[in-house]
Amino acid sequence: MIPVTSFAGKTVAVFGLGGSGLASCHALKAGGAEVIAADDNAENVAKATQAGFITADLRNVSWANFAAVVLAPGVPLTHPVPHWSVLKAREAGVEVIGDIELFCRERRRHAPDAPFVAITGTNGKSTTTALIAHLTKVAGYDTQMGGNIGTAILSLEPPRMGRVHVIEMSSYQIDLAPSLDPSVGILLNVSEDHIDRHGTIEHYAAVKERLVAGVQGGGTSIVGVDDGFCRDIADRLDRAGKNVVRISVKNPLASGIYVEHGTIVRAAGGAHSEIAALGGIGSLRGQHNAQNAACAAAVALAMGISQDVLQNGLRSFPGLAHRMEQVGRRGNVLFVNDSKGTNADATAHALSSFADIFWIAGGKPKAGGITSLTGFFPRIRKAYLIGEAAQEFSGTLGTQVGHEISQTLDVAVEHAARDAEASGLTDAVVLLSPACASFDQYRNFEIRGTKFRELVQALPGVQPVV
């Protein structure tokens, strides 16, 4: 835990008592603050009371003594309308911040030069965060990974030299961190997302920009420039005097890091040098993962990690569970768990990564279905449809793709494994990438992916992927 000493002797309200909210309560208390905990959910309030915190309905207390309100990232700050607690704070002149801001203040107070890597973007944040954390561990750093990827930032160990914090951040978290100042900041990409929370894509992009714009003096801002928003952001950072490293997986760059024919290349001063190879790394298949790897390579170089260590780290990266996770192999058949592919856009990344696919898809359908995936249909040897979406998907596939309605995951795995093996293809892939939510049959995508992994590993002759 990171004790928050910047509010010692002061009273702080914490609103939103999920995982990060409770962690904030504990960290503030450990640093000497008096904490008043609140939530609209009575169960969360009860948990905070059981943990020993003073709880209150903030609508019925005086705000005169509050030094700040620490807001959980899921609580609306601006759109569609500010939460009532935000309005109360504004009326009282009390600052509204989040747990990332608390971390930043502690780092500045106690270890301002400790490495702090912050990652954001519409897509690829979690894989890039996990990959950077893996690389820094391979390089010998005491690595603390958290934020939006799972562990609340204040539940990690405190900043110090030799210890690196690798933190995934959503736009919600950035919005609540006005003095965010990582030593290395990464903005992967910007595309339309969370407009209900930010009002417009322009505001959403502006929030994302703050992460790389706030990089501390002497630090590095790493920006993927394969979309227009990010190209403009990189240009603005340049004009502001930031040390900007541009990343592309679509085009060679005159200055920056790009990926060409499976090789990560650095361009500087008219020279181009190969710094790492991605060929044969199953956990980093696909153009989207090439971008993740290129950004991670830029971080490694910014931190002085050698190219040999970088290459070894890339090759040993196991990938994230449920995201293009290789869960087994039987003969020429590879089994891949991409249960995180909960919409067509996410599934497109998986389908683009293989040529001979026995595709398991379906679940609780989302708007648009799989009509946007028709360009990938020639890669699909057969589809196995499950859950509520089975009939709809069957209609979309029509006669273009051979398919069956398996209904359940266990039937789909059994039949896909049988057909893939019988196909005689040298690189057959049984791919779970549902293009659907899990809620019709599973409580979340993690449970669905775990079930797939268990079913695959129970098949006779399946071996782990080394």
C-alpha positions as a printed Julia matrix, in Angstrom:
466×3 Matrix{Float64}:
   0.0     0.0     0.0
   1.03    3.6    -0.65
   0.24    5.81    2.38
  -1.11    9.15    1.16
   0.7    11.67    3.34
  -0.27   14.76    1.33
  -3.57   14.99    3.24
  -2.21   14.21    6.71
  -4.28   15.94    9.38
  -7.02   16.86    6.89
 -10.49   15.49    6.19
 -11.09   13.86    2.8
 -14.35   12.52    1.4
 -14.14    9.38   -0.75
 -17.11    8.74   -3.0
 -17.44    5.4    -4.78
 -16.38    2.46   -2.61
 -15.5    -0.26   -5.07
 -11.97   -1.68   -5.24
 -10.1     1.55   -5.95
 -12.33    3.58   -3.61
 -11.68    1.34   -0.62
  -7.98    1.27   -1.47
  -8.03    5.09   -1.42
  -9.7     5.04    2.0
  -7.0     2.76    3.41
  -4.15    4.75    1.82
  -5.48    8.1     3.08
  -6.0     6.74    6.58
  -2.5     5.22    6.61
  -1.12    8.66    5.64
  -2.85   10.42    8.52
  -6.03   11.76    6.94
  -9.53   11.53    8.37
 -11.7     9.74    5.82
 -15.45   10.1     5.28
 -16.6     7.31    2.96
 -19.75    7.42    0.83
 -21.5     5.62   -2.0
 -24.94    5.48   -3.61
 -24.81    1.69   -3.11
 -25.78    0.63    0.43
 -23.81   -2.62    0.17
 -20.61   -0.72   -0.57
 -21.25    1.61    2.34
 -21.72   -1.4     4.62
 -18.38   -2.85    3.47
 -16.62    0.42    4.27
 -18.24    0.52    7.7
 -17.09   -3.04    8.35
 -13.58   -1.98    7.33
 -13.62    0.64   10.11
 -14.28    3.82    8.13
 -16.66    6.62    9.03
 -19.49    6.65    6.48
 -22.05    9.34    5.73
 -24.54   10.59    3.17
 -22.58   13.51    1.74
 -25.83   15.33    0.91
 -26.45   15.75    4.62
 -23.05   16.87    5.93
 -21.11   20.13    5.9
 -18.42   20.31    3.22
 -16.62   23.17    4.96
 -13.86   20.96    6.36
 -13.27   18.72    3.33
  -9.84   19.23    1.79
 -10.81   17.14   -1.27
 -13.25   14.57   -2.55
 -11.67   11.48   -4.06
 -14.04   10.22   -6.75
 -14.13    6.68   -8.13
 -13.48    6.73  -11.9
 -16.86    5.22  -12.69
 -18.74    8.17  -11.18
 -19.68   10.77  -13.87
 -17.51   13.88  -13.66
 -18.89   15.9   -16.58
 -21.19   13.84  -18.85
 -23.97   13.02  -19.35
 -24.39   15.21  -16.25
 -22.02   15.62  -13.29
 -22.84   13.37  -10.37
 -24.52   15.14   -7.45
 -21.37   14.71   -5.33
 -19.39   16.6    -8.0
 -21.93   19.42   -7.96
 -21.76   19.59   -4.15
 -17.96   19.77   -4.33
 -18.08   22.61   -6.84
 -20.54   24.55   -4.7
 -18.22   24.17   -1.72
 -15.04   24.94   -3.66
 -13.6    21.49   -2.91
 -11.27   19.88   -5.45
 -12.41   16.63   -7.09
  -9.59   14.16   -7.77
  -8.98   10.43   -8.14
  -6.57    7.81   -6.85
  -4.12    8.41   -9.73
  -3.77   12.01   -8.56
  -3.08   10.84   -5.01
  -0.31    8.6    -6.35
   1.21   11.44   -8.39
   1.34   13.72   -5.35
   3.02   11.05   -3.24
   5.57   10.32   -5.94
   6.46   14.01   -6.21
   6.82   14.29   -2.43
   8.95   11.21   -1.86
  10.53    9.9    -5.1
  10.06   12.34   -8.0
  12.67   10.59  -10.14
  11.28    7.08   -9.67
  10.24    5.64  -13.06
   6.52    5.94  -13.72
   5.14    4.6   -17.01
   1.54    5.49  -17.84
  -0.4     3.95  -20.73
  -3.67    4.95  -22.36
  -5.48    4.59  -25.68
  -8.81    3.38  -26.98
  -7.49   -0.11  -27.78
  -4.53   -2.18  -26.65
  -3.97   -0.59  -23.21
  -4.0    -3.8   -21.19
  -1.74   -5.82  -23.47
   0.75   -2.95  -23.74
   0.73   -2.44  -19.98
   1.31   -6.14  -19.32
   4.05   -6.3   -21.97
   5.89   -3.26  -20.56
   5.65   -4.71  -17.06
   7.04   -7.99  -18.35
   9.94   -6.23  -20.11
  10.88   -4.22  -17.03
  10.83   -7.36  -14.89
  13.09   -9.12  -17.39
  15.37   -6.06  -17.2
  15.65   -6.47  -13.42
  13.31   -3.75  -12.18
  11.08   -4.16   -9.16
   7.91   -3.76  -11.21
   4.55   -2.64   -9.87
   1.67   -3.02  -12.36
  -1.84   -1.73  -11.79
  -4.42    0.94  -12.44
  -7.16    0.16  -14.93
  -5.68   -3.29  -15.6
  -6.73   -4.6   -12.2
  -4.85   -3.68   -9.02
  -5.75   -0.25   -7.63
  -2.71    2.01   -7.87
  -2.68    2.8    -4.15
  -2.59   -0.92   -3.32
   0.85   -1.16   -4.94
   4.18   -0.6    -3.2
   5.35    3.04   -2.85
   7.54    4.71   -5.5
  11.3     4.54   -5.03
  14.39    4.38   -7.23
  14.83    0.97   -8.83
  11.08    0.37   -8.7
   8.95    1.15  -11.75
   5.2     1.7   -11.71
   3.55    0.59  -14.95
   0.0     1.93  -14.87
  -2.86    1.5   -17.32
  -5.21    4.5   -17.33
  -8.68    4.96  -18.72
  -9.93    8.36  -19.81
 -12.03    8.41  -16.63
  -8.91    8.11  -14.47
  -6.98   10.73  -16.45
  -9.91   13.13  -16.04
  -9.43   12.93  -12.26
  -5.64   13.43  -12.28
  -4.98   17.13  -13.0
  -1.26   16.94  -12.25
  -0.53   13.62  -13.99
   3.22   13.61  -14.74
   4.66   10.22  -15.72
   8.3     9.86  -16.67
   7.14    7.96  -19.77
   3.64    8.42  -21.21
   2.11    6.3   -23.96
  -0.94    7.16  -26.09
  -1.61    4.21  -28.37
  -4.55    5.4   -30.44
  -7.83    7.3   -30.35
 -11.1     6.15  -31.9
 -14.71    6.77  -30.95
 -15.45    5.42  -27.49
 -17.08    6.53  -24.22
 -18.81    9.45  -25.92
 -21.64    9.16  -23.39
 -19.06    9.95  -20.7
 -17.14   12.72  -22.51
 -19.77   14.33  -24.73
 -17.75   14.45  -27.96
 -14.84   12.53  -29.43
 -12.88   15.78  -29.4
 -13.23   16.04  -25.63
 -12.41   12.34  -25.26
  -9.23   12.83  -27.32
  -8.31   15.93  -25.31
  -8.53   13.95  -22.07
  -6.3    11.24  -23.53
  -3.83   13.88  -24.7
  -3.31   15.1   -21.15
  -1.45   11.91  -20.25
   1.32   12.49  -22.8
   1.23   16.28  -22.49
   1.91   16.03  -18.77
   5.11   13.99  -19.03
   7.67   15.46  -16.65
  10.74   17.35  -17.82
  13.32   15.02  -19.33
  10.66   12.35  -19.88
   9.34   10.76  -23.05
   5.94   11.02  -24.75
   5.22    8.02  -26.98
   2.35    8.46  -29.44
   0.91    6.07  -32.02
   0.37    8.16  -35.16
  -1.78    5.84  -37.25
  -4.94    7.9   -36.6
  -5.6    11.56  -37.21
  -6.28   12.53  -33.62
  -2.95   11.15  -32.45
  -1.0    12.65  -35.35
  -2.31   16.06  -34.35
  -1.51   15.38  -30.69
   2.09   14.4   -31.54
   2.51   17.61  -33.55
   1.22   19.72  -30.65
   3.59   18.0   -28.23
   6.48   18.7   -30.6
   5.59   22.38  -30.71
   5.4    22.4   -26.91
   8.98   21.13  -26.7
   8.22   17.6   -25.49
  10.46   14.67  -26.34
   8.07   12.83  -28.67
   8.57    9.33  -30.08
   6.11    8.58  -32.87
   4.97    4.99  -33.46
   3.5     3.5   -36.66
   2.61    0.03  -37.86
   1.2     1.31  -41.16
   3.98    3.47  -42.6
   7.74    3.94  -42.26
   8.7     7.05  -40.31
  11.51    9.51  -40.87
  11.86    9.8   -37.1
  10.39    7.41  -34.57
   9.7     3.68  -34.33
   7.78    1.68  -36.91
   7.11   -1.95  -37.79
   7.95   -3.3   -41.22
   7.74   -6.96  -42.27
   7.62   -8.14  -38.67
  10.61   -6.07  -37.55
  10.59   -3.12  -35.16
  12.72   -0.36  -36.68
  14.03    2.85  -35.14
  14.54    5.88  -37.38
  16.65    8.81  -36.24
  18.86   11.34  -37.97
  18.36    9.74  -41.38
  19.47    6.31  -40.14
  17.22    3.26  -39.74
  18.16    0.4   -37.43
  16.41   -2.86  -36.58
  15.86   -3.16  -32.84
  13.68   -6.28  -32.44
  11.92   -9.01  -34.41
   8.31  -10.09  -33.87
   8.28  -13.11  -36.16
   7.2   -16.32  -34.47
   5.98  -14.66  -31.25
   2.52  -16.16  -30.91
   1.41  -13.85  -28.11
   2.07  -10.8   -30.31
   0.35  -11.81  -33.54
  -1.45   -9.23  -35.64
  -1.01   -5.58  -36.54
  -2.68   -4.43  -33.32
  -0.12   -6.35  -31.25
   2.68   -5.01  -33.44
   1.66   -1.52  -32.3
   1.6    -2.66  -28.68
   5.07   -4.18  -29.07
   6.48   -1.1   -30.82
   5.25    1.15  -28.01
   6.72   -1.22  -25.43
  10.01   -1.19  -27.33
  10.0     2.62  -27.23
   9.55    2.48  -23.46
  12.42    0.02  -23.13
  14.72    2.29  -25.12
  13.63    5.35  -23.12
  14.52    3.48  -19.92
  17.89    2.34  -21.21
  16.97   -1.33  -21.53
  19.28   -3.1   -23.97
  18.06   -4.52  -27.29
  19.04   -8.05  -26.23
  16.89   -7.78  -23.11
  14.1    -6.25  -25.18
  14.16   -9.12  -27.67
  14.24  -11.74  -24.91
  11.36  -10.0   -23.16
   9.23   -9.9   -26.3
   9.84  -13.58  -26.99
   9.03  -14.65  -23.43
   5.86  -12.57  -23.11
   3.03  -14.99  -22.33
   0.24  -12.64  -23.37
  -2.85  -11.76  -21.39
  -5.44  -14.29  -20.34
  -8.46  -14.23  -22.68
  -6.75  -11.97  -25.23
  -5.33  -14.05  -28.08
  -4.21  -16.52  -25.42
  -2.67  -19.71  -26.8
  -4.15  -22.37  -24.53
  -3.01  -25.58  -26.21
  -1.87  -27.41  -29.31
  -2.7   -30.83  -30.72
  -0.68  -31.77  -33.76
  -1.11  -28.99  -36.31
  -4.07  -27.46  -34.46
  -3.58  -24.38  -32.27
  -6.3   -23.42  -29.77
  -6.65  -19.69  -29.07
  -8.78  -18.09  -26.35
  -9.86  -14.58  -27.31
 -12.89  -14.43  -25.03
 -12.19  -10.7   -24.58
 -13.36  -10.29  -28.18
 -16.79   -9.11  -27.06
 -17.65   -7.08  -30.17
 -17.0    -7.25  -33.9
 -14.16   -4.7   -33.86
 -12.26   -6.7   -31.23
 -12.88   -9.98  -33.08
 -11.58   -8.43  -36.31
  -8.11   -8.24  -34.73
  -8.21  -11.98  -34.01
  -9.59  -13.0   -37.4
  -6.94  -10.91  -39.16
  -4.2   -12.82  -37.36
  -4.83  -16.31  -38.78
  -5.53  -17.86  -42.19
  -7.3   -21.19  -41.46
  -9.8   -20.61  -38.69
 -12.36  -22.85  -37.04
 -14.27  -20.05  -35.39
 -16.36  -20.28  -32.22
 -18.63  -17.25  -32.0
 -21.81  -16.09  -30.32
 -23.28  -15.14  -27.0
 -25.33  -12.08  -26.16
 -25.36  -10.09  -29.41
 -24.42   -6.44  -29.77
 -25.69   -3.85  -32.23
 -24.42   -4.48  -35.75
 -23.72   -8.17  -35.18
 -20.9    -9.47  -37.37
 -21.77   -7.78  -40.66
 -18.55   -5.74  -40.46
 -16.49   -8.96  -40.48
 -17.42  -10.14  -43.98
 -13.96   -9.25  -45.29
 -12.52  -11.95  -43.01
 -14.98  -14.69  -44.03
 -12.52  -16.25  -46.54
 -10.22  -17.04  -43.59
 -12.92  -19.05  -41.8
 -13.03  -22.74  -42.66
 -16.08  -23.34  -40.48
 -17.95  -21.5   -37.73
 -19.52  -22.93  -34.57
 -22.27  -20.72  -33.23
 -23.34  -20.57  -29.61
 -25.76  -18.68  -27.4
 -28.47  -16.14  -28.2
 -26.71  -14.81  -31.31
 -26.49  -18.19  -33.06
 -29.47  -17.72  -35.39
 -28.59  -14.11  -36.22
 -24.97  -15.02  -36.98
 -26.11  -17.99  -39.05
 -28.13  -15.61  -41.19
 -25.13  -13.32  -41.69
 -22.77  -16.16  -42.58
 -25.35  -17.64  -44.94
 -23.74  -19.72  -47.68
 -20.45  -17.8   -47.55
 -19.13  -19.71  -44.55
 -19.88  -23.29  -43.58
 -21.26  -23.35  -40.07
 -23.25  -25.2   -37.47
 -25.34  -24.08  -34.53
 -23.56  -25.74  -31.62
 -25.53  -23.82  -28.96
 -23.07  -24.52  -26.13
 -19.33  -24.01  -25.77
 -18.57  -27.62  -24.91
 -20.2   -28.88  -28.12
 -18.48  -26.16  -30.16
 -15.03  -27.03  -28.8
 -15.52  -30.75  -29.4
 -16.72  -30.28  -32.98
 -14.2   -27.57  -33.9
 -11.3   -29.65  -32.58
 -12.52  -32.69  -34.54
 -12.97  -30.77  -37.79
  -9.69  -28.85  -37.49
  -7.74  -32.06  -37.01
  -9.53  -33.78  -39.88
  -8.86  -30.85  -42.22
  -5.2   -31.74  -42.66
  -4.3   -28.02  -42.67
  -0.78  -27.32  -41.43
  -1.76  -24.25  -39.39
  -5.36  -24.82  -38.34
  -6.6   -22.64  -35.51
  -9.59  -23.22  -33.24
 -10.42  -19.67  -32.23
 -12.86  -18.55  -29.55
 -13.51  -14.89  -30.36
 -17.23  -14.51  -29.76
 -17.96  -10.99  -31.1
 -20.57  -10.97  -28.33
 -21.02  -10.34  -24.65
 -21.02  -13.4   -22.41
 -24.05  -12.62  -20.3
 -26.46  -15.08  -21.9
 -24.45  -18.08  -20.68
 -21.59  -16.77  -18.51
 -21.34  -14.05  -15.89
 -18.35  -12.44  -17.61
 -15.86  -13.02  -20.4
 -13.22  -14.3   -17.95
 -15.44  -17.19  -16.87
 -16.26  -17.97  -20.51
 -12.56  -17.94  -21.46
 -11.61  -20.08  -18.47
 -14.25  -22.63  -19.47
 -12.85  -22.72  -23.01
  -9.33  -23.26  -21.68
 -10.52  -26.11  -19.45
 -12.41  -27.78  -22.29
  -9.42  -27.55  -24.62
  -6.93  -28.84  -22.08
  -9.22  -31.79  -21.31
  -9.09  -32.94  -24.95
  -6.9   -36.03  -25.48
  -3.42  -35.22  -26.72
  -3.51  -31.47  -26.17
  -0.16  -30.06  -25.12
   0.7   -26.64  -23.64
   2.14  -24.07  -26.05
   5.79  -23.44  -25.32
